[in-house]
Amino acid sequence: MTPRRLTLCADDYAQSPAISQGIVALLQTGRLSATSVMTQSPHWPALAAPLRELAQQADIGLHFNLTHDFANGPQLIKPLSHWLLLSQLRCLSHTALRDSLLRQIDLFSQQLGRLPDFIDGHQHVHALPVVRDALFDASPCAGLQTANPICARRSVWVTRVTAV
């Protein structure tokens, strides 16, 4: 029987310094095995350094954000209800979603010098129709070398929710 690995991931890294400090402490003690980063946060550049040091022992991914307003310029930030309704009606701009994802991947790469190990979504927006399609279409543009970008990088690939 193949041994199984349980991945425990804390989302919302860089949403605030306090959240990030707690996540770093849990990663350092081995109580967490992954975290996903909100790269639009004004705290992200200053909080990236501890994750660089933990990159060999933890999966570090992008927490794709469409709902939390960091008030730092033009973004596709709307309440979750907006994304739930318009995704079901297929009334979202695929191009705008793809471009937002690529910008967030760029912000991740600028600080860590590499691509994310996985991508998930704040409030699970990555699983919504149209948003999910944009995520899969953006993956090759960003240089992600997997058919499923919503995965961890280690030997056992852990697939997140990809269907609604």
Secondary structure, DSSP 4 states (H G I P E B T S, - for coil): --------EEEEETS-HHHHHHHHHHHHTTS-SEEEE-TTSTTHHHHHHHHHHHTTTSEEEEEE-SS----SSS-----HHHHHHHHHTT-S-HHHHHHHHHHHHHHHHHHHSS--S-EEEGGGGGGSTTHHHHHHHHHHHHT--SS-SSB-SSSS--B-----
